[in-house]
């Protein structure tokens, strides 16, 4: 799973302003998040409609658009800086039942316990999301504050649908671990998918280094990338990497680094 690093100290964030407004009542944001902890950091938002971590390590959701807060703070805390969390926020204010207008999920399970709950928005309420105002990932866009300190991966934003986690993840039958899967549905007018592949690889690999001159394939399932360029040569060389195995299939070998052709090698 590829990811993008966001550093609070560097004020790192992404932003986008939609060219036209679309469905402000119904939408879904899904992302895998690794949170460094102990700081206020926004994951995604537009003006006062947002989802973010608080310095108390809880997640806060606010659907405010105007003078009234529709605020929810989880009772669950997120203290493990080594853990990846899959979060899904599904909003559909057209629903007749108030509690169906906002649903929040972590690692495939719906969160129903909130230490703060100021009430659900009224039926057919327009949030700020999908307006023509700037939308931000990694910070609070009104005054460029609340910069996220952590990592984001596999971010999907779906315009016009309130989806469940099963659209973006599944439970591994062998390990019982919740894991990402490719979203195969539609995105709507302002929807998007951020795999953080090319931008991440551009940070990690030099485009002019020996043997790694061209990035030629996006990460797929299984996740891999191929590189073409000059040969390593006949002299001494070293390969080095960090890796984090999520699952090893006992029936198959898994290659970390490999080469083909005459004199090829693999690890």
C-alpha positions in Angstrom: 0.0 0.0 0.0 1.5 3.3 -1.1 1.2 6.4 1.0 1.8 10.1 1.3 3.6 11.5 4.3 2.2 14.7 5.9 4.4 16.5 8.4 3.0 19.0 10.8 6.3 20.8 11.1 6.4 21.3 7.3 2.8 22.5 7.0 2.2 19.9 4.3 -1.2 19.6 2.8 -3.1 19.2 -0.5 -6.0 21.3 -1.7 -8.5 21.5 -4.6 -11.3 23.9 -5.6 -14.1 22.2 -7.6 -15.0 24.0 -10.8 -18.7 23.5 -10.1 -20.9 22.6 -7.1 -22.4 19.1 -7.0 -24.1 17.0 -4.3 -23.6 18.7 -1.0 -26.1 16.4 0.8 -24.6 12.9 -0.1 -21.0 11.9 -0.3 -18.4 9.5 1.1 -14.7 9.9 2.1 -12.5 6.8 2.6 -8.9 6.7 3.6 -6.2 4.7 5.3 -4.5 6.8 8.0 -1.4 6.4 10.1 -1.5 9.1 12.8 1.5 10.2 14.7 -0.6 11.3 17.7 -0.9 14.1 20.2 -1.6 16.9 17.7 -4.7 18.4 16.1 -4.6 17.4 12.4 -7.3 17.5 9.8 -7.7 14.6 7.4 -10.2 16.1 4.9 -12.6 19.1 4.9 -14.1 22.1 3.4 -14.6 25.2 5.6 -16.4 23.9 8.7 -17.3 20.5 7.3 -14.4 18.3 8.3 -13.0 15.1 9.8 -9.8 15.4 12.0 -7.8 14.1 14.9 -7.8 16.1 18.1 -4.8 16.5 20.4 -6.6 14.1 22.7 -6.2 11.4 20.0 -9.9 11.1 19.3 -11.5 11.8 15.9 -13.8 14.7 15.5 -16.4 15.1 12.7 -18.2 18.4 12.1 -20.9 18.8 9.4 -21.4 22.5 10.1 -22.4 24.9 7.3 -23.5 28.1 9.0 -23.9 29.0 12.6 -24.8 25.5 14.0 -22.2 22.8 14.9 -23.2 19.2 14.1 -20.3 17.8 16.1 -19.2 14.3 16.9 -16.1 13.2 18.9 -15.3 9.5 19.2 -15.0 7.9 22.6 -12.4 5.6 21.0 -8.8 7.0 21.1 -6.2 6.4 18.4 -2.9 6.3 20.3 -0.9 3.7 18.3 1.5 5.5 16.0 2.4 2.3 14.2 -1.1 1.3 13.3 -3.0 2.0 10.1 -6.7 2.8 10.5 -9.2 2.6 7.7 -11.8 5.4 8.2 -15.0 5.9 6.2 -17.3 8.9 6.7 -20.6 8.5 4.8 -23.0 11.5 4.7 -26.6 11.4 3.4 -28.7 14.2 4.8 -31.7 13.1 2.6 -32.4 10.3 5.0 -35.6 10.5 7.0 -34.0 8.9 10.1 -31.6 11.4 11.7 -28.9 8.8 12.7 -28.7 7.6 9.1 -27.5 11.1 7.9 -24.0 10.5 9.1 -22.2 7.1 9.5 -18.6 6.7 10.6 -16.6 3.5 10.4 -13.1 2.4 11.6 -11.6 -0.7 10.2 -14.9 -1.9 8.8 -17.0 -1.4 11.9 -19.5 1.4 12.5 -18.7 3.8 15.3 -21.8 4.5 17.4 -20.4 5.8 20.7 -19.5 9.5 20.8 -18.2 11.5 23.8 -19.6 14.6 22.1 -22.7 14.5 20.0 -24.4 17.9 19.4 -27.1 16.3 17.1 -27.5 15.3 13.5 -28.1 17.9 10.8 -31.6 18.5 9.5 -33.0 16.5 6.6 -31.7 17.7 3.2 -29.0 19.8 4.8 -26.2 21.1 2.5 -22.7 20.6 3.9 -19.8 22.6 2.6 -18.3 19.5 0.8 -18.9 19.6 -3.0 -19.3 23.4 -2.9 -17.0 25.6 -5.0 -14.9 26.5 -1.9 -11.4 25.1 -1.5 -11.3 21.5 -0.1 -8.2 20.5 1.8 -6.4 17.2 2.7 -4.1 17.5 5.6 -5.0 20.8 7.1 -7.9 23.2 8.1 -8.3 25.3 5.0 -9.9 28.4 6.5 -6.7 29.7 8.2 -4.1 27.0 7.1 -3.9 25.4 10.5 -4.4 21.9 12.1 -1.8 20.3 9.9 -1.9 16.5 9.9 1.1 14.7 11.3 1.1 11.2 9.8 0.4 9.2 6.6 -2.5 8.8 4.2 -3.1 6.0 1.7 -5.8 4.8 -0.7 -8.0 7.8 -0.4 -11.4 7.7 -2.2 -13.9 10.5 -2.3 -17.3 9.6 -3.8 -19.7 12.3 -4.8 -23.4 11.5 -4.6 -23.3 8.2 -2.8 -23.2 7.2 0.9 -21.2 3.9 0.9 -20.2 1.3 3.5 -16.6 0.1 4.2 -17.2 -3.0 2.1 -16.8 -0.8 -1.0 -13.1 -0.1 -0.1 -12.0 -3.0 2.1 -12.5 -6.6 3.1 -11.5 -9.1 5.9 -8.6 -11.4 4.9 -9.9 -14.9 5.2 -6.6 -16.2 6.5 -5.5 -13.6 9.0 -8.8 -12.0 9.9 -7.3 -8.6 9.3 -9.2 -5.8 7.6 -7.4 -4.8 4.4 -7.8 -2.5 1.4 -9.4 -3.5 -1.9 -9.9 -1.6 -5.1 -13.0 0.5 -5.3 -14.9 -0.4 -8.5 -17.8 2.0 -8.4 -18.3 5.5 -9.9 -17.1 8.8 -8.4 -19.6 11.3 -9.5 -18.9 14.9 -10.6 -16.3 15.9 -8.0 -15.1 12.5 -6.8 -11.5 11.4 -6.9 -9.1 8.6 -6.1 -5.6 9.2 -4.7 -3.4 6.1 -4.7 -0.4 8.2 -3.9 1.7 6.1 -6.4 3.6 8.3 -8.8 4.0 11.2 -6.4 5.3 8.9 -3.7 7.6 7.1 -6.0 9.0 10.3 -7.3 10.0 11.1 -3.7 11.5 7.7 -3.1 13.4 7.0 -6.3 15.8 9.2 -8.2 14.8 9.5 -11.9 18.4 9.5 -12.9 19.9 6.8 -10.6 21.6 3.7 -12.2 19.1 1.1 -13.1 16.1 3.1 -11.9 15.7 5.7 -14.6 12.1 5.2 -15.5 9.0 4.3 -13.4 7.0 2.2 -15.9 4.1 0.7 -14.0 1.6 1.7 -11.4 1.2 -0.5 -8.3 -1.6 -3.0 -8.9 -2.8 -6.1 -7.1 -0.4 -7.7 -6.4 1.5 -4.5 -5.7 4.7 -4.2 -7.7 6.6 -1.8 -9.9 9.1 -2.3 -12.7 12.0 -0.1 -13.6 14.1 0.1 -16.8 17.4 1.9 -17.3 21.1 1.4 -17.3 22.6 -1.8 -15.9 24.2 -1.9 -12.5 27.5 -2.9 -14.0 30.2 -5.4 -13.0 31.5 -3.5 -9.9 30.4 -3.6 -6.3 26.9 -2.5 -5.5 24.4 -2.5 -2.6 20.6 -2.7 -2.5 18.8 -1.4 0.7 15.2 -1.1 1.6 12.7 -1.0 4.5 9.7 -3.3 4.2 6.6 -4.0 6.3 5.0 -7.4 5.4 1.3 -7.3 6.0 0.7 -10.8 4.8 2.9 -13.6 3.5 1.1 -16.3 1.5 2.6 -19.6 2.7 2.0 -21.2 -0.7 3.9 -18.7 -2.7 7.3 -17.0 -2.7 7.3 -13.2 -2.5 10.0 -11.2 -4.3 11.4 -8.0 -2.8 13.9 -7.2 -5.6 14.5 -9.0 -8.8 16.0 -8.8 -12.2 15.8 -10.9 -15.3 18.0 -11.6 -18.3 21.5 -13.0 -18.4 23.1 -12.8 -15.0 19.8 -11.8 -13.3 19.2 -12.2 -9.6 16.3 -12.0 -7.1 15.7 -11.6 -3.4 
